[in-house]
Amino acid sequence: MDNRCLIVMDDPSNLCYWNCLLKVIADTSNGSRMIWITRKMSIPPNLTSMSTDPHPLRQRTDEESWAMFTHALKVNIPSELHALKKKIVRRCGGLPLLIDKFAEELSHKDATIEEWSNALEQPYHDQEKVWSSTLYRIYKDLSLYMRRCLFSLIIFPPDFDIPMRRLITFWVAEDMVEIEDKNEAPEDVAERCLNMLIAQGLVQVVNKKLNENVKTVRLPHALRQYWLSKAQEATALGNHIYTRSELFPGNDMIRRLVDHLDKDDITFDHIHGGHNTSSTSLTRHYRDVLSFRSFDNQETLEPVQYIGNFLGRCISSSCFLLLQVLDLENVFRPKLPEALGKLTQLRYLGMRSTFLEKLPSSISKLQNLQTLDIKRTNINTLPDSIWELQQLRHLYLVRTLCGLFVDEETPVRDGLNRLLGLRKLGLAMPSQRKAMLSQVEAVSEWVQNLKLLRSLRVKSISEDYEAWDLELKPLTGHLNLSYIYLFGRLRNPSFVSQFPLSLIDLTLSGSELTEDPMQSLDKLPNLRSLKLYAKSYLGKSMHCSRGGFPQLRVLKLWKLDQLEEWKVEKGALQALRDLEIRYSERPLAVPEEFLDRSPLLKIDIVEPDQ
């Protein structure tokens, strides 16, 4: 084929025809290109050798949605209507076609708060025609467990930004994911499921971390009613999704209990009052409940008493004994009854941001507990018996700003070191007094045995909160470890060459390295974010070799006071998008290699006196 051409294939089903076409235009040296549009996630084997990476379509972010909406509207928007920005972008759910349709609709209305607000209150029936057939095709291709996971997002309030951490542990605790490989952690299966739902455009990414990992997601508002109807048809979430009686008339049994502070909900009076509710009535509704979540995020100065009272009444009436998930995140200081220890099937106990002051001592009886989240609470001590919980894989807590504080009394051996299933660990240790030497060794051995670890944050601090000696064993065997934060003097300088290849985000502070760390770190193929903070490197020169740091997007060099020269070879740091040089006493020139990369590369330099 001599002529240059562009061929677009929209979801081709006849692979035989496709193969013939490939033979005709196999040579693309003359500039010919082919675009293959498909709903399927996998690429046929005969394409993998000649195609570039797939370009998955995605929902637009809130800012992208607003920019697209204002462009499609083709009229100036009065300043007072900007107050409706959040409602407009959420209604459209990041879906370009809906954004365009809604802009077209509003362009025929008066640009007033009243007119636009009325349009926002209208149902989605006309817009559903735009995407319902496509959604149905995608829905048919989803496996049963992926449908269950998708439907579970309806449990969260409309327009609620769901932390990925919270969603993954929810799916695992309720056995929603399907594990085919016994060697694969259920959390990995759950994360893969979420990424597939995102890639299909069914779940919207709201925020990402610096390393580009998903932080929070949302069920697009425009699709919510559609999936709610499908969930009701399938009854995939048990007999109640919200527990609103009109959703499932004639059935009193609740499997998943959710408190949305809805006074029309059949359970509202039971939860928020109901001291006179009979034991028989409680048993009829709550005997077989598998999960209880409260979204009472009201700002208050008084501890929330009603949840503890409700839990106590239910447990004393032999209810909730099958409970697997108790999620009270953001509920202010809920009172947990001592009878909590009777919930022996509990796998997930979420108390994050509750400012809870203590846990009931009976928590040691929860032998099936997998996740205990008491981050951002006022809990300062944990009972020693908590380390006897053999199933515990996730422990989120804050004792100081550094996480778990390990001192001479902390039960590391025959305690913490039994938690071999941890995926995220953050701890701090005081300066290595004689009494701490055995503890430091025990922590080092424990960390080395945490083969499922994905995030590691360790601080070694002196009494003046300065960096102290930090001793860890090589981490090359941690194949899933993607995030590392280390604060302390690295006693073994070669440790920087012993990071795993899976590492995505690395922060070093107070490391006092004397050899150029770039010569080792540039070989990490997946590293996307590197932060070298105060005293992490004491050398005078730094060198980045050609081809080094192939994926690095974020580089921060803060308070490297001895650094005088930084050389970057051509072809190094090709993916870099964000460079920060801050507070260094000696002026550090930006390498010439970076000067012609604008506007792709953002460079931020802050002098000490700024």
N, C-alpha and C positions, 0 to 999 in steps of 0.2 A: 504494500500500500504506500504509494508515493505521497499522496495528499495528506496534510495534517488534519486531524479530526478530533472532536470531543464526543464521546458516546456516554449517555446516561442510562443506566439500567435500574428500573424501579422494582425492587423485590423480585428478581427473576426466580421462577420456580423450575424451569426446564434447564437443568444443568448440562444436558447434552448440547443444546443450542448455545449455551454459555461457553462451553469448551471449544466449539467450532469458531466462535467469535474471537476467542482468545488467540487462536492460531493465526487468525488474519492480522491482528494488530499486536502480535507478541513483541515486535520491535517498536519501542516508543522513542527512539533516538531522534526522530524528526519532530518531536513535540506533541505527538498524539497522546491523548489521555482518556481514561475510562473511569467513570464514577459509578460505583455499585451501591445502591441504596437498599438496605435490608433491615428487617426487624430482628433477625437472628443474631445472637451474640458471637457465634463462632464463624471463622472464615474457612471456606473450602480449602483442602490441602493444596490444590493446584494454584491457589492465589497467594499463599503465604510467601512463596519465594520471590514473587514479583511485585507485591503490593507494599505500600507504606503502612504504617500503623493505622488502625481504624480511627475514625474521628466520631466518637459517640456524641449524639445530640443531647442536650441537657436543658433543663429549665433555666431561665435567666434569673440572675440575682435580683434583689429588690431594686438596686440602683440601675442595673441594666434594663429591668422592666419599665422603670419610670422614664428612662431615656428613650426607650422604644415607643412608649405610650405618647410622650410629648411630641416625638417626631411624627408619629402616625396621625396625631390630632390636627396637625398643620395650622393651629391657631395659638396665639399667645394665651397662656393660662393666667388669669388674675391671681395676685399673690394670696388672696384669702382662700383660694381653692387648693393651695399647696397643703393645707391642713388635712385634706382627704388623701394625700399621697399614700400613706400606709395602707388604708382600706382598699385603694384602687389596685396597688401592686399585689396585695394578698388575694384579692378576688380573682385576679387573673392567674395566680399560681405559677408565674414564670413561664407560661405557655405562650409562645409568640403569636399563634393564631388567635387566641383569646384576647391578647393585648390589642391586636389590630382590630378585631371585631368590636371590642368595647370602646376603643377610641372612635371608631366609625359611628357607633351608637350615640356617644356623647357629643359628637360634632354637630348633630342635628338638634341638640337641646341648648337652652339658654345656659350660659356659663355662670350659674349661681349655685350657692351652697345647697339650696333647697332642691333644685332640679337634679344635680349630681348625686345628692344623698338619696333621693328617691330611686334613681337608677341603680345605685349600689344595693338597695334593699330588694330589688326585683329578683325573682327566682332565675335559675340558670337554664330553664327548659329550652329556650331557643339556642343557647350556646352549646348545649349538650349535643345537638345534632352535628356540631363541628367535629367532635372527637369521640363520640360514643362507639361508633363502629370500629375505630382503631383500637380503643381500649378493650373492646370485646375480643378482638383477635389476639391482643397481647394476653388478656386474661385466660383465654383457652390454652395458651402455650405454657402458662405457669404451672409448676408442680403444686401438689396439694399443700406441702409444707410452706412453700413460698406464698401461697394465697393466705395461709393462716398468719404468716408474719406480716403481710401487707395489711390485712384486715385489723391486726392488733393496733395499728397506728390510730384507728378511729377512737380507741380508748382515751387518747390524749385530747385535751380541749382543742377547739378550732383555732388555727393559726398559732399553735403552741410549738415553740422551738425545742425539739427533743434532743438532748445530749446523746450522741452515739453510744457513749459508755452506758447510759441508762437503758437504752433500747436493746443493746447486745445482751446485757445481763438478764433483762426481762425475758428475751426469747430463750436463753439457755435455761433459766430457772423453771420455765414452764414447758420445757421439752418441745419447743416449737420447731426446732431445726432437725434435719434428717442427716445423721452421720453415717457415711458409707465406709470411710476408712477409720479403723479403730485407733490408728496412731495420730489422727487429726483431732486437735482440741475443738470442743463444741463452739468456743468463742470464734475460732477461725472460720468455721462453717457459717456461723451467724453473720460475721463480717462480710464474707463473700456473698451471702444472700442479700445483704443490704446494698452492697455495691452493684449487684445485678439489677435490683429494683431501681437504683439511681440511674444506671445506664439505660434502662428501659423508659426513663422519664416518668416513673410512677411516684418517686419520692424526690423531693427537692432539697438540695444542699443549701443550707443557710450560711454556715460559717465553716471555714477551714483553719487548721493550725498553720503555723509558719512552714512546717514541713509538707504542706499540701494534703495532709490526712484530714478526713472529714471530722468535724467537731460537733456540729448540730445539723439536724435535718427537720423537714416539715412535710406533712401531707398537704399537697396543694389544695387550697380551699375550693377551687373550682371542681376538683375531682372527688371531694369528700362525700357528697351525697350519692354519687354513683357507686363508690365502694361500700358505702353503708347499705345500700339496697342489695348489693351482691352478698355482703356478709349476712344480712338477714335471710336471704334465700338459702345460703349454705349453712346457717347457724354454726359457723366455724368457731365462734368464740364462746360457745356454750349458750345457755338459754337467755343470757342478757349481755348486751354490749355496754349500754350505759346504766342499766337497771331501771330505765324509765318504763313504767308499767304499760304505757300505750304502745311501746315497741313490741312487746311480747305478751299480749293479753292472755289471761287464763293460765299463766304458769308462774307460780310463786317462787320456784327454786332458782337461786342465784348462784352462778359459778364464778363470775368475775365481778367483784363489787368495786364501783368507782364513785367517789364523792366529788361532784362538780358544783357543790353548794346550790343545787337546783331544788327549790322548795316544792316543785311539782313531782319530784322523784319519789317513788314509793318508799325509799329507804331514808329520806332526809330526816324525818322525825325520829327514827330509830337511832341514827348516828348522832344527831345534834341535840337530842333531848331524850324522850322516850324512856325515862326512868321507870315508868309504870308498864312498859312493854312486857308482856308475859313471856315466860320461858318457852311456852308452846309456840308463840308467834315468832320468836327468834329462831327456834329450831326449824320451823317451816321454811323460813327464808334463807338461813345462813349455815345450815348443817354441812353442806358440801362445797362451801366457798373455797376456791383455789387461790385467789389473789384479792388483795384489798389495797386500793390506791386512793389517796386523798390529794386533791389539788386545791386545798385551802391555803392560798398564798396571801391571805389578807394580812396587812401590816397591823400589828397589835403589840401592846406592852405586857399583856397578861398571857401566861402560859395557856395553851389549848388543853383544857381538861376533858372535853367531851370524848375525844378519841380513846383515851385511856379507860374512861368509864364504859364506853361501848365495847371495847375489846374485852374488858373484865367481865361484863355481863354475858357476852357471847361465849367466852371460854367456860364460864361457870355453868352455862346451859348446854355444854358439850357441842358447841359450834366452833367453826374455824379449825377443827382438829386436822383437816386436810390441807390447811393453808400452806402455800409454797412461797408466796410473795407478799411482803408487807412493805409498802413503799409510801413513806410519809415525807418525802423530800420537800423542803421549804415550809413545812407546817411548823409554826413557832412553838418550841419547847413542849411537844406532846408528852403526856405522862404515860409511861409504859407500865402495865401491871406486872407484878411479880409472877403472875400466872403465865407470863409469856413463855416460860420454859416448857409448858405443856404442848406448845405448837411444834412438835418434834419433826414434822415434815417440812418446816420452813427452810427455804434455800436462799432467799434474798431478803435482807433486812436493810432498807434504805432510810437513813436518818440524816442525809446530807443537808447542810444549811438549816438545821432545826434549832441549833444552839442548845441542844439537849445537854443536861449536866451530868447524867449518869445512866448507866445501863442496869437493868435488874440483874441480880446475881445469878438468877436462874438461866441466864443466857448460855451457860456452859452445858446445858442439857440439849441444846439445839445441834445435835450431832450431824444433821444433814445440811447445815448452813454452809453455803458456798461463797456468798458475798456479804460482807458487813461494811456498810458505807457510813462512817461517822465523821466524814470530812466537814470542816466548818461547824463543829459543835464545840461545846465547852467541856467535853470529857477529857480529863487530865490523866486518868489512870484506867487501866483495864485489869479485870481479875486475871490472875495467873492461869486459871482454869481455861481461859479462852484459847490457849495454845494447844489444848487437847482436842479442838474441833478438827478432826482429820480431813473433812471435806472442804475446809476453807481454802479458797483459791484467790479471792480478792479481798484485801483489807485496805480500805481507804480511811485514813485518819490524820488528824493534825494535832500534835501535842505542842510543838513549837512551829515556827514558820518552815521548818525543815522536814516535818513529817514525824515519823517514829523516832524518838530519842533513845538511843541505846547507851545506857551507863553500866556501872558495875553490877547492878542488881537485875538488869533485864535478862529474862530467861532465853538466851539464844540457843545454847546446847540443850537438847531434850525439851525444847519449847518452840521458838521461832523456826529453828532449822527443820521442823517437821512439815512446815508449809512449803512443800516442793512444787505445788501447782500454781504459785503466784505468777501473775503476768505483769504486774506493776508494783514497784517497790521504791519507796522514798524514805531515807533515814539519815540521821545525823549522829555523830559520835564526838564526845569531848576529847580534849588533848590526851595523848597517850601516857597517862600516868601509869605507874607500874601495875596497878590493879586492873588497868584496861587492856593490857597486852594480850591476855588470853581471849578477851572479848573481841578484840580486833581480828585475831586469827579465826575465831569462830564465825564472825560475820563474813570474812573473806571466803571461807570454805562454803558457807551457806549460799552466798551469792553465786559462787562458781557452780553449785549444784542446781540452781534455778534455771533449768534448760528451757522452760516455756516463757521466760521473762521477755517482755516486749519494751518495758520502760524501766530505767534505773536512774535514781537520783540519790547521790551520796555526798554528805558533807562531813569533813573532819575539822573541828573548830577548837580554838584555844579558849581560855577563860575570858579573853578580850574579844572573842568572836572573830579572830583572825584565822587565816588558813593554817592548818596543822598537817602533820604527816598523814598521808592517805595511802593505805596499802590494800591493793586488790590483786587477785590472781587473773591470768589472761582470760579474755572473754570471747576468744575466737570460736569456741564451741556453742555459743548462744545464737543459733541460727535464726531466731525470731526477733532478736533484740534490735529495735529501730531507734530508740531514744535514750541518750545518756547525758546526764548532767553530773559533773564532778567538781567539787570545791575542796581543795586541799593540795598539799605538796605531794606530788607523785614520787615516791621513794624509788620506784623502778622506772628510769627514763624510757626504757624500751616498751613500756606499757602502751604508748600511743601507736605502736605498730601491731598491737594485739587486739584491736577492735574487730568485731565481726563484719563481714562484707554486707550484711543486711542493714547496717547502720544508716539512718536517714537524717537524724538530728543530733548534733554533738555540741555540748557546751563545756568549756574548761575554764576554771577560774582559780587563781592562786596556785597553779600547778608548778610554777618555777622551773619550767623546762629550759635547758641550756642549748639543746640541739634543735635545729629547725624542724618543727612538727609537720610542716607542709610536705616534706619529702616522704613521709609515711601516709599522711591523711589523704593526699591527692590520689591514692590508689584505691580508695573506697568507692566502688562503682555507683552506689545508690545514695551517697551523701548529698543532701539538698540544702541543709542549713548548718553553718559552722559559726560558732561564737567563741572568740578567744578574748576573755575578759581580763581584768587587772592581774598582772604578775603571772599570767599563764605561760608567757614566754619571755625569757630574760636576755635573749640574743640580740645582736645588732643588725642582723640581716635575715631576710626571708626570701625564698625562691620558689616560684610555682612553675613547674616544668610543662612543656608542650604536651597537650592531651590530658593533662591532669584535671581532676575535679570535673568529670564530664557532666554530672547532673547538678552541681552546686548552684543554687539560685540566691541564697542569702549568705552574706559574709559580714561579720561584725568584728572589728578590732578595736577594743576599748582599753585605754590606759596601759598600752604596751610601751612603757617609758624609755626602754633601752633601744627600741627599734629605730634604726636610722635609714635603712635601705630595703626596698621591696622590689624585687625584679619579677616580672611576669612575662614568660615567653609567649610568642605568638601561638595561638591555638590552645592556650590554657584557659580554664574557667569560661568556656564558651557559653554556658547556660546562665551565667550570673546576671541577676536582675536587680539586686539590692545590695549596695555596699555602704557600710557605715564605718567611719574612722573617728573615734571620739576620745577627747580628754588626754591625748598623749602629750607629754612634756616636750618631746622633740617633734618638730614639724616633719610629717611624712608625706612625700610627694606621691600623687596618684600615678601609677604606672602608665606609660604612654599607650600601652596596649588597650587601655580602657577609654582613652579620650575620644575615639571615633565610633564608640558604640551607642551614643545617644541617638534616639530617646529610649532605647530598650533598657539601658542600664541607668538606674537611679543611684546617684552618688551623694552621700550626706557626710560632710566633714564638720566636726564641732571642736573648736579649740578649748583648752582648759579654762580660760577666763570667761567662756560663754556659759 
